[in-house]
Amino acid sequence: MIGKPPTKGRIIVFGILFWYPLAGVTFQFLHYLIGLRRLGYDPYYVEDSGRLVYNPWRGEITGDAEPNIACISPILRAHGFADRWAFRGNYPDGKCYGLTPNQLAQLYQDADAFLNITGAQEIREEHLACPRRVYVETDPVASQIQVAQGDSQMIATLAAHDCHFSFGENLGCEDCGVPVTRFRWQPTRQPVVLDLWEHEPDRTGSSYTTIATWKNKGRDFIYQGETYYWSKDREFRKIIDLPSRRGSVFEIALNGDEAAHTLLRDHGWKVVNAHEISAGMNRYRTYIQNSRGEFTVAKDQNVRLASGWFSDRSACYLASGRPVITQDTGFGKILPTGRGLFRFKTIDDILSAFDRIETDYDSHCREAREIAAEYFAAERVIANLLDRAGLS
């Protein structure tokens, strides 16, 4: 019904493509799907959740997934996954798209494993038919603190999986303040399909850019008497005067927080609309590729607790041959820095990084692409993860 079993096996990728149909998320999951296929697996993309979807065109949470399906399904078709996806709203009046309910049930029986990317798919009895269940966390800290504090729901969620991976590549190390209890977290990072980001260097880009949400709510945690924030606004405020220190243009693609827009512009930042840039894959990719580089910060949680997290978006800048300057989270122990990629703790670190890039820009562009090829190439990252998950 679903097709002849492939040589290496059938793997389901669970995720948030339809739930949040913007370009950064779309690329994140395409990288997994294409990477798996190139390694000889037969990947399927599935969302089968009780979570309502986000409609970015109306800015609302809704049970009507049809606009999201209309946005994402042509992209999956264009990349060869036309008959290898399913969305089922497991909520009142939720519908099933792509695979039929019967085909989806059969897929759960036939699949060799699933990768629960972002951990967004809640695990139900039918999902347990998959013999190998892999949790891939893209945002560390929250789950580890919840487990340490005895959160029964998070513990049950993680326990439904056989192995656990995290973009927090410094978890468990001496200098990392994230509590690691009960579960063994293995390091991984965002895979990137390099040829999707192949780009002839453009020397006309004048702005160091990033795409960000100013303030996130709902995932701050108190741990050992301290509050750790899941937001970037606090970190941007620390270096708000940066544009006055250099003549380069600093630009942030930001969602509609008008007070934040005003604050940033008053301090010399250029601000553009993030939704407009993220609404289409080509526009999102072109925005990154036409930037001079990326300058960005990390969330407070990852900075203070030194999780080792690194942004999937920053990996795309590197793959486009664009130098990256980003806030230190401990990733410098894993990724090479000082050529093409720079980490900072202070504003003086930032200024030094800019000066080094601008002194030899072309060389840093080449180094950025070489870092992407060595450390983020989808085939390497995914093969390594599957090997440690017992699936190679």
C-alpha positions in Angstrom: 0.0 0.0 0.0 2.7 2.5 1.0 5.3 1.0 -1.3 8.1 -1.5 -1.4 10.3 -1.4 1.8 13.6 0.4 1.0 17.0 -1.1 1.6 17.8 0.8 4.7 14.3 1.2 6.2 11.3 3.5 6.5 11.6 6.4 8.9 8.9 8.8 10.0 9.9 12.4 10.7 7.5 14.0 13.2 7.6 17.8 13.4 5.9 21.2 13.2 5.9 21.9 9.4 2.1 22.4 9.1 1.7 23.8 12.6 4.1 26.7 11.9 4.3 27.1 8.1 7.1 29.6 7.8 10.2 29.2 5.8 12.8 28.7 8.6 10.8 25.8 10.0 10.2 24.4 6.5 13.9 24.3 5.7 14.6 22.7 9.0 12.5 19.7 8.2 13.4 19.5 4.5 17.0 19.1 5.6 16.0 16.0 7.6 13.8 14.5 4.9 16.2 15.0 2.0 19.2 13.9 4.1 17.5 10.7 5.1 16.6 10.0 1.5 20.1 10.6 0.3 21.4 8.1 2.9 19.1 5.4 1.4 16.2 5.6 3.8 12.5 6.0 2.8 11.4 9.0 4.9 7.8 10.1 5.6 6.7 13.4 7.2 3.8 13.2 9.7 2.0 15.5 12.1 -0.7 13.7 14.0 -1.3 16.0 17.0 -4.0 17.3 19.2 -2.3 20.7 18.9 -4.2 23.3 16.9 -2.2 25.0 14.2 -0.9 28.6 13.9 -2.2 30.6 10.9 0.5 33.3 10.3 -1.6 35.2 7.8 -4.3 35.8 10.4 -2.0 35.6 13.5 -4.3 33.1 15.2 -4.4 29.6 16.6 -7.1 27.6 14.8 -8.4 24.1 14.0 -8.6 24.9 10.3 -5.4 23.5 8.9 -6.4 23.9 5.2 -4.4 27.2 4.6 -1.3 25.6 6.2 -1.8 22.5 4.1 -2.1 24.6 0.9 1.1 26.3 1.8 3.3 23.4 2.7 2.1 20.4 0.6 3.3 21.9 -2.8 6.8 22.3 -1.2 6.8 18.7 -0.1 5.7 17.7 -3.6 8.4 19.8 -5.3 11.0 18.0 -3.3 9.7 14.5 -4.1 7.5 13.8 -1.0 4.1 14.1 -2.7 2.8 10.8 -1.4 4.9 10.6 1.7 3.3 13.0 4.2 0.3 13.2 6.5 -1.4 15.8 8.6 -4.1 14.7 11.0 -5.7 17.0 13.5 -6.3 14.8 16.5 -8.8 17.3 17.9 -12.6 17.8 17.5 -13.5 18.2 13.8 -9.8 17.8 12.9 -9.3 16.3 9.4 -6.7 14.0 7.8 -4.7 15.2 4.8 -2.1 13.4 2.6 -2.2 9.8 3.7 -5.6 8.4 4.6 -6.2 7.3 8.2 -5.8 3.7 7.2 -2.6 4.4 5.4 -1.3 6.3 8.4 -2.1 3.4 10.7 -0.3 1.0 8.4 2.7 3.4 8.2 3.0 3.2 12.0 3.1 -0.6 11.7 5.6 -0.7 8.8 8.0 2.0 9.9 11.4 1.0 11.3 11.6 4.1 13.5 10.5 7.7 14.0 12.4 10.9 14.7 10.4 13.2 16.9 12.1 16.4 15.9 11.4 19.2 18.4 9.6 16.7 20.5 6.3 18.2 19.3 4.5 15.0 18.6 2.8 13.6 21.7 3.1 9.8 21.8 -0.1 7.7 21.7 -0.5 4.0 21.7 -0.6 3.7 17.9 2.8 5.4 17.7 4.4 2.8 19.9 4.2 0.3 17.1 7.4 1.9 15.7 10.2 -0.3 17.1 12.7 2.5 17.5 11.6 5.9 18.8 14.1 8.8 18.8 13.6 12.1 20.5 15.5 15.0 18.9 15.4 18.2 20.9 16.2 21.5 19.1 15.8 23.8 22.2 17.6 22.4 25.3 17.2 23.5 28.9 13.4 23.4 29.4 13.0 19.6 29.3 16.1 19.0 31.5 14.9 21.4 34.2 11.4 19.9 34.1 12.8 16.5 34.6 15.1 17.7 37.4 12.0 19.2 39.1 10.0 16.0 38.8 7.5 17.1 36.1 5.6 13.8 35.5 4.3 14.8 32.1 7.7 15.6 30.7 9.2 12.5 32.2 6.5 10.3 30.6 7.0 12.1 27.3 10.7 11.4 27.3 10.3 7.8 28.6 8.2 7.0 25.6 11.3 7.2 23.5 14.3 4.9 23.3 17.0 7.5 22.9 17.4 11.2 23.3 19.4 13.8 21.3 19.7 17.5 21.8 21.1 20.6 20.1 22.6 21.4 23.5 25.9 19.9 22.6 27.5 20.9 26.0 24.9 19.1 28.1 26.6 17.0 30.9 29.9 18.9 30.7 31.5 20.4 33.7 30.9 24.0 32.6 27.3 23.4 31.7 24.7 24.5 34.3 21.8 22.5 32.7 20.8 19.6 35.1 21.1 16.2 33.4 19.2 13.6 35.3 17.4 10.3 34.5 17.9 10.4 30.7 21.0 10.2 28.7 21.2 13.1 26.3 23.4 12.7 23.2 24.7 15.7 21.2 23.5 16.5 17.7 23.0 19.5 15.6 20.9 20.8 12.7 21.6 19.0 9.4 21.8 21.3 6.3 21.4 20.2 2.7 24.3 22.2 1.4 23.2 22.4 -2.3 20.0 24.1 -1.2 22.2 27.0 0.0 24.8 27.0 -2.8 25.4 30.6 -3.6 27.8 32.6 -5.7 29.4 35.1 -3.3 27.7 38.5 -3.6 29.9 41.4 -2.4 27.1 44.0 -2.5 25.4 42.9 0.7 26.0 45.7 3.2 23.9 44.6 6.2 24.7 42.1 9.0 21.3 40.6 9.5 19.3 38.1 11.6 15.7 36.9 11.8 14.4 36.9 15.4 11.5 36.9 17.8 12.1 39.8 20.2 10.3 38.4 23.2 9.1 34.8 23.8 6.7 34.0 26.6 5.7 31.0 28.6 8.9 29.0 28.8 10.9 30.9 31.5 12.0 28.7 34.3 13.0 29.1 37.9 15.8 26.7 38.8 17.7 26.8 42.1 16.3 30.2 42.9 17.2 31.8 39.6 15.0 32.7 36.7 16.2 31.7 33.3 14.6 33.4 30.3 13.6 31.9 27.0 13.9 35.2 25.2 16.4 37.2 23.2 15.2 40.8 24.1 17.3 40.8 27.3 20.5 39.9 25.3 19.8 42.5 22.5 19.3 45.2 25.1 22.9 44.5 26.5 24.4 45.5 23.1 21.7 47.9 22.0 24.3 50.7 21.3 26.3 48.5 18.9 25.4 50.5 15.7 27.0 53.6 17.2 30.3 51.7 17.5 30.7 50.8 13.9 29.6 52.1 10.5 28.3 48.8 9.3 24.5 48.4 9.0 22.8 46.1 11.5 19.5 44.8 10.6 16.9 42.6 12.4 13.9 41.0 10.7 11.5 41.1 13.6 7.8 40.3 14.2 5.3 43.0 15.0 6.4 44.3 18.4 6.2 48.1 17.6 7.8 49.1 20.9 10.8 46.9 20.1 10.9 48.3 16.5 11.0 51.9 17.9 13.7 51.0 20.5 16.0 49.4 17.9 15.6 52.1 15.3 16.2 54.8 17.9 19.6 53.1 18.5 20.6 52.8 14.9 19.3 49.4 14.0 17.4 48.8 10.7 14.3 46.8 11.3 12.3 44.9 8.7 9.2 42.6 8.9 10.1 39.0 9.7 6.7 37.6 8.6 7.2 39.1 5.1 10.6 37.5 4.8 9.6 34.2 6.3 6.4 33.8 4.3 8.2 32.3 1.3 11.2 29.9 1.0 12.9 31.7 -1.8 12.6 35.1 -0.1 13.9 33.7 3.2 16.9 32.1 1.5 17.6 35.1 -0.6 17.5 37.4 2.5 20.2 35.2 4.2 22.3 34.9 1.0 22.2 38.6 0.2 23.3 39.5 3.8 26.9 40.5 4.5 26.8 38.1 7.4 24.8 37.3 10.5 25.0 39.1 13.8 22.7 37.7 16.5 22.3 36.8 20.1 21.1 33.7 21.9 18.4 33.1 24.5 19.3 33.9 28.1 18.8 30.2 29.1 21.4 28.9 26.7 23.9 31.7 27.4 23.9 31.6 31.2 23.7 27.8 31.5 26.2 27.2 28.6 24.1 24.5 26.9 26.2 24.5 23.7 23.1 25.2 21.6 23.7 26.6 18.0 21.0 28.1 15.8 19.7 26.2 12.8 19.3 29.5 11.0 23.0 30.4 11.7 23.9 27.1 10.1 22.1 28.2 7.0 24.1 31.5 6.9 27.3 29.4 7.1 26.1 27.2 4.3 25.5 30.3 2.2 29.1 31.3 2.8 28.1 34.1 5.2 30.2 34.8 8.3 28.4 34.5 11.6 28.9 36.4 14.8 26.7 35.0 17.6 26.6 34.9 21.4 28.6 32.3 23.2 26.6 29.4 24.6 29.5 27.0 24.9 29.4 25.9 21.3 33.0 26.9 20.8 34.1 23.7 22.4 32.5 21.8 19.5 32.6 24.2 16.5 35.7 26.0 15.2 35.6 29.7 15.8 37.8 32.7 14.8 37.5 32.2 11.0 34.0 32.5 9.4 32.3 31.8 12.8 32.8 34.0 15.9 31.4 33.8 19.4 31.1 36.7 21.8 30.6 37.5 25.4 31.2 41.2 25.4 30.7 44.1 23.0 34.5 44.3 22.6 34.4 40.7 21.3 31.8 41.7 18.7 33.8 44.7 17.5 36.9 42.5 17.2 35.0 39.9 15.2 33.7 42.6 12.8 37.1 44.1 12.3 38.6 40.7 11.5 35.8 39.8 9.0 36.0 43.2 7.2 39.8 43.0 6.9 39.6 39.7 4.9 35.9 39.3 4.0 36.3 36.8 1.1 38.4 34.5 3.2 35.9 34.5 6.0 33.1 33.7 3.5 35.0 30.6 2.3 35.7 29.6 5.9 32.0 29.9 6.8 31.0 27.5 3.9 33.8 25.1 4.9 32.5 25.0 8.5 29.0 24.2 7.2 30.4 21.4 5.0 32.5 19.9 7.7 30.0 20.1 10.6 26.5 20.6 9.3 26.2 18.6 6.1 23.0 16.7 6.3 24.4 13.3 5.3 27.1 13.5 8.0 24.9 14.8 10.8 22.0 12.4 10.2 24.2 9.3 9.6 26.0 10.0 12.9 22.6 10.4 14.7 21.2 7.2 13.2 24.3 5.2 14.0 24.2 6.2 17.7 20.4 5.5 17.7 21.1 1.9 16.5 19.5 2.5 13.1 22.5 2.4 10.7 
